[in-house]
Amino acid sequence: MQAEIDAIDSRLGNFDYTFDDEDVSLGARMETICDAASVKVFWDDGVLSFTRDRKRTTPATVFNRSNTVETGYSISYDMNLPGGFDGVEVQFRNPTTNKQDFIRYRIENGAIVSGSPTKAKKFEMMYIRDSFQANERALRECKRLIYSRMSMNITALADGEWVNVGDMVQVPDTYDVDQQGGYITARNGNNFDTSERINFTGSMFVTVTDSLGQTTARYPATQRSDTAFGFTAAIPNISLNIFDGFDVQSPSRYVIATTVELDAMQWEITAKQPNSDGTTALTLSEYSDLIYI
């Protein structure tokens, strides 16, 4: 994690703060230290885990009707900036004066400009004593207001146990006919059989999960002449899970769509809650590479 931060800018890993309250727990101190570098701390089955808010190149896995249930599914979209905020205010400690200082940005016509917003999304981060860190955080949160307008809730089957907060996952909208998904029933060379009928429109691309649930890169997909339940794609010879009802209960999944629609299927996991029936409730927010540019 430290090497990853240093590769971006070593100043993001700075932390200069004294905990003068002995009642602050070790876990709370870890959260404070890590938050300065935009690293989230969370408990995963009794293990303290860490993940950084950063650009993701490949989805961790795919969730669709094959490995989710209808219960708890919802999707929402903010027509205006989320929460009605039109900018960001980060409060930090000025390293020269040792007093509070502020970095403020507002959003005007989709652009980020320096200045006080009318309604700021506020981040009180007095444990940051580096203006570079505070400025980087303020700009990233402004971009999140612009480019992350949608949220989703899903209830995943057993596969939900293996993803973590901060992972980027691929989840097609169940009610969007342009975002198509299902599971692989057979493979013969570059010909794949699928559980669902596929409607081809324009240039289509596909991603497939392997036997471990990991997602491939995007590959061009073309229509087959012999069936509507399948596609042709030059995907490497990866190990696939083909459902048989006995040894394989969770088959390899796919999503297929245009590049624009595939981008619209990318979500970041913001919360994970195991349920007593073996399912996992996941809260997702819209993911965009533009947040990290």
KEKE-3310 file (N, C-alpha, C; in steps of 0.2 Angstrom, whole numbers, plus 5000, padded with zeros to 4 digits):
npx = (5004:5010:5020:5012:5006:5017:5021:5012:5012:5023:5020:5007:5008:5011:5011:5008:5005:4998:4991:4983:4973:4970:4959:4956:4953:4964:4959:4952:4962:4970:4961:4961:4974:4975:4965:4971:4978:4969:4965:4954:4949:4943:4933:4934:4926:4932:4945:4956:4956:4962:4960:4963:4957:4956:4960:4954:4958:4953:4937:4933:4924:4909:4892:4876:4860:4863:4869:4864:4850:4832:4828:4830:4836:4839:4840:4847:4847:4854:4849:4853:4868:4875:4866:4864:4875:4887:4900:4916:4923:4938:4944:4959:4975:4985:5002:5012:5006:5000:4987:4969:4965:4958:4953:4944:4933:4922:4909:4905:4895:4899:4913:4927:4931:4941:4936:4923:4909:4891:4884:4893:4901:4907:4923:4931:4947:4957:4969:4977:4992:4997:4996:4996:4991:4978:4973:4973:4963:4952:4950:4948:4936:4927:4927:4921:4908:4903:4905:4900:4885:4875:4868:4867:4859:4862:4858:4869:4873:4883:4895:4896:4903:4916:4921:4927:4925:4928:4932:4930:4917:4907:4891:4877:4862:4847:4835:4839:4839:4850:4861:4867:4867:4872:4875:4889:4886:4893:4908:4917:4931:4932:4919:4905:4892:4877:4867:4857:4847:4856:4856:4863:4869:4878:4895:4901:4906:4914:4915:4921:4920:4932:4936:4938:4931:4936:4938:4939:4948:4941:4934:4932:4916:4906:4892:4884:4881:4873:4866:4856:4859:4872:4889:4904:4921:4938:4944:4956:4962:4955:4951:4935:4919:4907:4890:4884:4876:4880:4895:4899:4892:4891:4891:4902:4901:4895:4896:4889:4890:4890:4904:4901:4890:4896:4905:4895:4891:4900:4904:4907:4911:4904:4899:4897:4888:4886:4872:4861:4856:4866:4868:4874:4873:4876:4881:4883:4892:4892:4905:4919:4933:4936:4936:4948:4958)
npy = (4994:5006:5008:5009:5022:5030:5029:5037:5050:5054:5063:5061:5052:5057:5060:5069:5071:5072:5061:5065:5061:5048:5040:5037:5024:5011:5006:5018:5027:5021:5023:5037:5040:5033:5039:5051:5048:5044:5031:5018:5010:4994:4981:4965:4950:4949:4953:4966:4977:4985:4998:5008:5023:5024:5024:5011:4997:4985:4976:4968:4957:4951:4955:4949:4943:4930:4928:4935:4941:4946:4953:4968:4975:4990:5006:5022:5039:5055:5070:5082:5089:5078:5078:5091:5098:5111:5111:5109:5109:5108:5106:5109:5108:5121:5120:5130:5140:5133:5133:5131:5129:5132:5124:5127:5123:5127:5121:5125:5125:5112:5113:5114:5127:5138:5144:5149:5138:5139:5129:5119:5103:5096:5093:5089:5089:5090:5083:5083:5090:5096:5105:5100:5087:5090:5098:5089:5080:5088:5092:5079:5075:5084:5081:5068:5072:5077:5066:5055:5050:5041:5027:5011:4996:4980:4962:4950:4932:4918:4923:4936:4936:4937:4949:4965:4981:4995:4989:4988:4984:4975:4978:4975:4984:4978:4981:4987:4985:4987:4983:4969:4952:4937:4919:4908:4894:4884:4881:4882:4883:4899:4901:4904:4898:4904:4908:4917:4926:4935:4952:4960:4976:4988:4990:4978:4973:4961:4954:4941:4930:4920:4904:4907:4918:4930:4944:4945:4956:4967:4961:4961:4956:4946:4942:4926:4914:4903:4902:4912:4913:4915:4920:4926:4927:4931:4926:4923:4906:4903:4896:4890:4890:4879:4877:4862:4858:4850:4848:4861:4875:4889:4897:4903:4920:4933:4949:4959:4972:4988:4999:5011:5007:4997:5004:5011:5001:5000:5000:5005:4997:5002:4999:4984:4970:4956:4944:4934:4923:4919:4927:4942:4959:4973:4989:5001:5013:5024:5022:5030:5033:5046:5053:5051:5058)
npz = (5000:5004:4994:4983:4986:4986:4973:4967:4973:4985:4995:4999:5008:5020:5038:5052:5067:5084:5095:5109:5117:5128:5128:5115:5104:5098:5085:5081:5080:5070:5059:5058:5054:5042:5035:5031:5020:5012:5013:5017:5032:5037:5045:5041:5042:5055:5053:5051:5038:5023:5011:4997:4991:4975:4957:4947:4937:4932:4935:4950:4951:4943:4946:4943:4937:4939:4951:4961:4971:4970:4981:4990:4980:4972:4964:4961:4955:4955:4949:4951:4958:4970:4986:4985:4986:4981:4980:4989:5005:5014:5030:5038:5047:5047:5043:5046:5054:5063:5065:5062:5044:5028:5013:4999:4986:4972:4961:4945:4931:4928:4930:4940:4951:4961:4976:4988:4990:4989:4996:5004:5004:5018:5025:5039:5044:5054:5057:5047:5041:5030:5016:5002:5003:5008:4998:4987:4991:4992:4978:4973:4979:4974:4961:4963:4966:4954:4945:4951:4952:4954:4964:4971:4977:4981:4984:4986:4982:4987:4981:4985:4997:4994:4990:4993:5003:4993:4982:4964:4954:4942:4937:4929:4925:4930:4923:4912:4895:4887:4894:4895:4903:4910:4912:4908:4898:4890:4881:4866:4858:4852:4853:4863:4873:4880:4895:4892:4879:4867:4861:4848:4845:4837:4841:4851:4867:4878:4895:4905:4919:4928:4934:4947:4950:4945:4934:4917:4905:4893:4878:4861:4854:4844:4834:4834:4821:4822:4834:4845:4858:4863:4859:4850:4854:4856:4868:4881:4885:4898:4914:4917:4926:4924:4926:4934:4944:4954:4958:4953:4958:4956:4942:4929:4924:4913:4905:4893:4881:4873:4873:4880:4888:4895:4903:4911:4919:4930:4946:4963:4978:4993:5005:5015:5021:5029:5028:5038:5031:5023:5012:5005:5008:4998:4996:4984:4974:4960:4949:4942:4931:4929:4941:4946:4939)
capx = (5000:5014:5023:5007:5005:5023:5021:5007:5016:5025:5017:5001:5009:5014:5006:5011:4999:4999:4985:4984:4968:4972:4953:4955:4955:4969:4956:4950:4969:4972:4957:4963:4981:4974:4961:4975:4981:4963:4964:4949:4950:4936:4934:4931:4926:4937:4952:4957:4958:4964:4959:4964:4952:4961:4958:4954:4958:4949:4932:4935:4920:4903:4886:4870:4854:4865:4872:4860:4843:4829:4827:4835:4838:4837:4845:4844:4851:4854:4848:4858:4874:4872:4865:4863:4881:4889:4907:4919:4927:4942:4947:4965:4979:4991:5009:5016:5003:4997:4980:4965:4965:4953:4953:4937:4932:4915:4907:4901:4894:4903:4920:4929:4935:4943:4932:4918:4903:4885:4883:4899:4902:4913:4928:4935:4953:4963:4975:4981:4996:5000:4991:4995:4986:4971:4970:4971:4957:4946:4948:4945:4929:4923:4926:4916:4901:4902:4905:4897:4878:4871:4869:4864:4859:4860:4859:4873:4873:4889:4900:4897:4908:4923:4923:4928:4924:4933:4932:4926:4913:4903:4884:4872:4855:4842:4830:4841:4840:4856:4866:4865:4872:4870:4881:4892:4884:4898:4913:4920:4935:4930:4912:4903:4885:4875:4860:4852:4848:4859:4854:4869:4868:4884:4901:4899:4912:4912:4920:4919:4923:4935:4933:4939:4927:4940:4935:4944:4948:4935:4936:4927:4911:4902:4886:4885:4876:4870:4861:4856:4861:4879:4894:4911:4926:4945:4946:4961:4959:4954:4947:4928:4915:4901:4886:4882:4871:4883:4902:4899:4885:4892:4895:4906:4896:4897:4892:4891:4887:4894:4909:4898:4886:4900:4907:4890:4890:4905:4902:4912:4907:4905:4897:4896:4884:4883:4866:4861:4854:4871:4868:4878:4870:4881:4880:4887:4891:4894:4913:4922:4940:4937:4937:4955:4962)
capy = (5000:5012:5008:5012:5029:5033:5029:5043:5056:5052:5068:5059:5047:5061:5061:5073:5072:5069:5059:5067:5058:5041:5036:5036:5017:5010:5006:5025:5030:5019:5026:5044:5040:5030:5044:5056:5046:5042:5024:5016:5004:4991:4975:4960:4944:4949:4955:4973:4977:4992:4999:5015:5027:5025:5021:5003:4995:4979:4974:4962:4952:4953:4953:4949:4939:4923:4927:4940:4940:4952:4956:4973:4978:4997:5010:5029:5044:5062:5074:5088:5087:5074:5081:5098:5102:5114:5112:5105:5113:5104:5110:5106:5112:5124:5118:5136:5144:5128:5134:5129:5133:5129:5124:5127:5124:5126:5118:5130:5123:5106:5114:5115:5133:5140:5149:5147:5136:5141:5123:5115:5096:5098:5087:5091:5084:5094:5079:5084:5096:5096:5108:5096:5082:5093:5101:5083:5077:5093:5091:5072:5075:5088:5076:5063:5075:5078:5060:5049:5053:5035:5023:5005:4991:4973:4957:4945:4926:4917:4927:4942:4935:4937:4955:4970:4988:4998:4985:4990:4978:4976:4976:4978:4986:4972:4983:4990:4980:4987:4980:4962:4948:4930:4915:4904:4887:4880:4885:4878:4887:4906:4901:4904:4897:4908:4907:4922:4928:4942:4956:4964:4982:4991:4987:4975:4970:4956:4952:4935:4929:4914:4899:4911:4924:4936:4946:4947:4962:4968:4958:4962:4951:4946:4938:4919:4913:4897:4903:4919:4912:4915:4925:4924:4932:4928:4927:4917:4899:4903:4891:4892:4886:4877:4874:4856:4857:4846:4851:4868:4879:4896:4897:4909:4925:4937:4955:4961:4978:4993:5002:5016:5004:4994:5009:5013:4996:5000:5002:5004:4995:5007:4995:4976:4968:4949:4942:4927:4918:4917:4932:4948:4966:4977:4996:5003:5020:5025:5022:5034:5035:5054:5055:5051:5061)
capz = (5000:5004:4988:4979:4988:4984:4966:4965:4976:4992:5000:5001:5014:5026:5043:5057:5072:5090:5099:5116:5121:5129:5127:5108:5103:5093:5079:5079:5078:5063:5054:5057:5051:5035:5031:5028:5014:5008:5014:5021:5036:5039:5048:5036:5046:5061:5050:5050:5031:5021:5004:4995:4986:4969:4951:4946:4930:4931:4940:4954:4948:4940:4949:4939:4940:4941:4958:4966:4972:4969:4987:4992:4974:4971:4960:4961:4952:4957:4943:4952:4962:4976:4992:4984:4987:4974:4981:4994:5010:5018:5035:5040:5051:5043:5046:5048:5059:5068:5066:5056:5038:5024:5005:4996:4978:4970:4955:4941:4925:4928:4931:4947:4952:4968:4979:4993:4987:4993:5000:5004:5007:5022:5028:5045:5044:5057:5058:5041:5042:5023:5011:4996:5005:5009:4991:4983:4994:4990:4971:4971:4982:4970:4955:4965:4966:4947:4941:4954:4954:4955:4969:4970:4982:4978:4988:4982:4985:4991:4979:4989:5003:4992:4988:4999:5002:4989:4975:4958:4952:4936:4939:4925:4928:4928:4919:4906:4890:4883:4898:4895:4906:4912:4914:4902:4899:4887:4877:4861:4855:4854:4853:4870:4874:4886:4897:4890:4872:4866:4856:4846:4842:4836:4842:4857:4870:4883:4900:4908:4925:4927:4940:4954:4950:4943:4928:4911:4901:4888:4872:4856:4854:4838:4834:4831:4815:4824:4839:4848:4865:4863:4856:4848:4857:4857:4875:4882:4887:4905:4917:4918:4930:4920:4931:4934:4949:4959:4959:4951:4959:4954:4935:4926:4922:4908:4904:4886:4879:4870:4878:4884:4893:4900:4908:4915:4924:4934:4953:4969:4984:4999:5012:5014:5027:5028:5031:5042:5027:5018:5007:5007:5006:4996:4994:4978:4971:4953:4948:4936:4930:4929:4948:4948:4934)
cpx = (5004:5018:5018:5006:5011:5024:5017:5011:5017:5022:5011:5001:5011:5008:5010:5006:5000:4992:4986:4978:4969:4965:4952:4957:4960:4965:4954:4957:4971:4967:4959:4969:4979:4970:4965:4978:4975:4963:4959:4951:4943:4938:4930:4932:4932:4944:4952:4960:4959:4963:4960:4959:4956:4957:4959:4954:4954:4944:4935:4931:4914:4897:4880:4865:4857:4867:4870:4853:4839:4828:4832:4838:4835:4842:4842:4849:4849:4854:4853:4864:4872:4872:4864:4869:4884:4897:4910:4923:4931:4945:4953:4969:4985:4997:5013:5013:5001:4990:4976:4965:4960:4955:4946:4937:4924:4915:4903:4901:4898:4910:4921:4934:4936:4938:4927:4912:4897:4884:4888:4898:4908:4917:4932:4941:4958:4969:4979:4985:5000:4995:4990:4990:4979:4968:4969:4965:4951:4945:4945:4937:4924:4922:4921:4909:4899:4900:4902:4890:4873:4873:4865:4864:4858:4861:4863:4872:4880:4895:4901:4902:4915:4926:4923:4926:4930:4934:4928:4923:4909:4896:4879:4865:4850:4837:4832:4843:4847:4862:4864:4870:4868:4876:4883:4889:4889:4903:4916:4924:4934:4923:4909:4895:4883:4868:4855:4853:4851:4857:4860:4867:4875:4890:4901:4906:4910:4917:4917:4923:4926:4932:4934:4935:4930:4938:4941:4944:4942:4938:4930:4922:4907:4897:4887:4879:4871:4865:4861:4858:4868:4883:4900:4916:4932:4947:4951:4958:4959:4950:4940:4924:4908:4896:4884:4877:4874:4890:4902:4892:4885:4895:4898:4901:4899:4893:4894:4887:4892:4899:4906:4894:4890:4903:4901:4888:4895:4903:4907:4908:4909:4903:4896:4893:4882:4877:4866:4859:4860:4872:4872:4875:4876:4878:4885:4886:4894:4902:4914:4929:4941:4938:4944:4960:4964)
cpy = (5006:5013:5011:5020:5033:5034:5035:5049:5054:5057:5066:5054:5050:5061:5063:5075:5069:5067:5060:5065:5051:5037:5034:5029:5017:5009:5013:5028:5028:5022:5033:5044:5038:5035:5049:5054:5043:5034:5022:5010:5001:4984:4970:4953:4944:4951:4962:4974:4984:4992:5006:5017:5028:5022:5014:5002:4989:4977:4968:4956:4955:4950:4954:4945:4932:4922:4933:4938:4946:4956:4961:4976:4985:5001:5017:5033:5051:5066:5080:5085:5084:5078:5088:5102:5105:5115:5108:5110:5108:5108:5106:5110:5115:5123:5124:5139:5139:5129:5131:5133:5129:5129:5123:5128:5123:5124:5123:5127:5117:5107:5116:5122:5134:5145:5145:5145:5139:5135:5118:5108:5097:5092:5090:5086:5088:5089:5079:5091:5097:5099:5104:5091:5085:5095:5095:5080:5081:5092:5084:5072:5079:5084:5071:5066:5076:5071:5054:5051:5047:5031:5017:5000:4985:4968:4951:4938:4925:4921:4934:4942:4937:4944:4960:4977:4991:4995:4988:4984:4980:4973:4979:4979:4981:4974:4987:4985:4981:4985:4973:4957:4941:4926:4910:4897:4882:4884:4880:4883:4894:4906:4900:4903:4901:4906:4911:4924:4935:4945:4961:4970:4986:4987:4984:4972:4966:4955:4946:4934:4921:4910:4902:4917:4931:4938:4947:4954:4962:4965:4959:4956:4951:4941:4931:4918:4907:4897:4910:4919:4910:4920:4922:4929:4928:4929:4921:4911:4899:4898:4894:4888:4885:4874:4867:4854:4853:4849:4858:4871:4886:4896:4903:4914:4930:4944:4957:4967:4982:4996:5007:5013:5000:4998:5011:5007:4995:5003:5001:5002:4999:5004:4988:4974:4961:4948:4935:4921:4916:4922:4938:4954:4970:4984:4998:5010:5020:5026:5026:5035:5042:5056:5055:5054:5068)
cpz = (5000:4998:4983:4980:4985:4977:4963:4967:4983:4997:5002:5007:5020:5032:5049:5062:5078:5093:5106:5120:5122:5128:5120:5107:5098:5086:5076:5077:5071:5058:5053:5053:5044:5031:5028:5022:5010:5008:5019:5025:5038:5041:5043:5039:5051:5059:5049:5043:5029:5013:5002:4990:4980:4963:4950:4939:4928:4936:4944:4952:4945:4944:4944:4941:4942:4948:4963:4966:4972:4975:4989:4986:4973:4967:4960:4958:4954:4951:4944:4956:4968:4982:4991:4985:4980:4975:4987:4999:5014:5023:5037:5044:5047:5047:5049:5054:5065:5070:5061:5050:5033:5016:5003:4988:4977:4963:4951:4934:4923:4928:4938:4947:4959:4970:4984:4989:4992:4998:5000:5007:5011:5025:5033:5046:5047:5059:5052:5042:5035:5018:5005:4997:5005:5002:4987:4985:4991:4983:4969:4974:4977:4963:4957:4964:4959:4944:4944:4957:4955:4961:4968:4976:4979:4984:4984:4986:4987:4988:4982:4995:5001:4990:4994:4998:4998:4982:4970:4955:4946:4938:4934:4928:4925:4923:4913:4901:4886:4888:4899:4899:4908:4914:4908:4903:4895:4883:4872:4856:4857:4854:4860:4870:4881:4888:4895:4882:4872:4860:4854:4842:4842:4838:4850:4860:4876:4889:4903:4915:4925:4933:4947:4955:4948:4936:4923:4909:4896:4882:4867:4855:4848:4838:4831:4826:4817:4829:4842:4855:4865:4859:4854:4850:4858:4864:4877:4885:4895:4908:4919:4922:4925:4925:4929:4939:4955:4962:4958:4953:4957:4947:4934:4923:4917:4908:4897:4884:4875:4875:4883:4890:4898:4905:4913:4920:4929:4941:4958:4975:4990:5005:5010:5021:5026:5031:5034:5037:5022:5013:5009:5004:5004:4994:4989:4976:4964:4953:4942:4936:4931:4936:4950:4943:4936)
residu = (MET:GLN:ALA:GLU:ILE:ASP:ALA:ILE:ASP:SER:ARG:LEU:GLY:ASN:PHE:ASP:TYR:THR:PHE:ASP:ASP:GLU:ASP:VAL:SER:LEU:GLY:ALA:ARG:MET:GLU:THR:ILE:CYS:ASP:ALA:ALA:SER:VAL:LYS:VAL:PHE:TRP:ASP:ASP:GLY:VAL:LEU:SER:PHE:THR:ARG:ASP:ARG:LYS:ARG:THR:THR:PRO:ALA:THR:VAL:PHE:ASN:ARG:SER:ASN:THR:VAL:GLU:THR:GLY:TYR:SER:ILE:SER:TYR:ASP:MET:ASN:LEU:PRO:GLY:GLY:PHE:ASP:GLY:VAL:GLU:VAL:GLN:PHE:ARG:ASN:PRO:THR:THR:ASN:LYS:GLN:ASP:PHE:ILE:ARG:TYR:ARG:ILE:GLU:ASN:GLY:ALA:ILE:VAL:SER:GLY:SER:PRO:THR:LYS:ALA:LYS:LYS:PHE:GLU:MET:MET:TYR:ILE:ARG:ASP:SER:PHE:GLN:ALA:ASN:GLU:ARG:ALA:LEU:ARG:GLU:CYS:LYS:ARG:LEU:ILE:TYR:SER:ARG:MET:SER:MET:ASN:ILE:THR:ALA:LEU:ALA:ASP:GLY:GLU:TRP:VAL:ASN:VAL:GLY:ASP:MET:VAL:GLN:VAL:PRO:ASP:THR:TYR:ASP:VAL:ASP:GLN:GLN:GLY:GLY:TYR:ILE:THR:ALA:ARG:ASN:GLY:ASN:ASN:PHE:ASP:THR:SER:GLU:ARG:ILE:ASN:PHE:THR:GLY:SER:MET:PHE:VAL:THR:VAL:THR:ASP:SER:LEU:GLY:GLN:THR:THR:ALA:ARG:TYR:PRO:ALA:THR:GLN:ARG:SER:ASP:THR:ALA:PHE:GLY:PHE:THR:ALA:ALA:ILE:PRO:ASN:ILE:SER:LEU:ASN:ILE:PHE:ASP:GLY:PHE:ASP:VAL:GLN:SER:PRO:SER:ARG:TYR:VAL:ILE:ALA:THR:THR:VAL:GLU:LEU:ASP:ALA:MET:GLN:TRP:GLU:ILE:THR:ALA:LYS:GLN:PRO:ASN:SER:ASP:GLY:THR:THR:ALA:LEU:THR:LEU:SER:GLU:TYR:SER:ASP:LEU:ILE:TYR:ILE)
# end
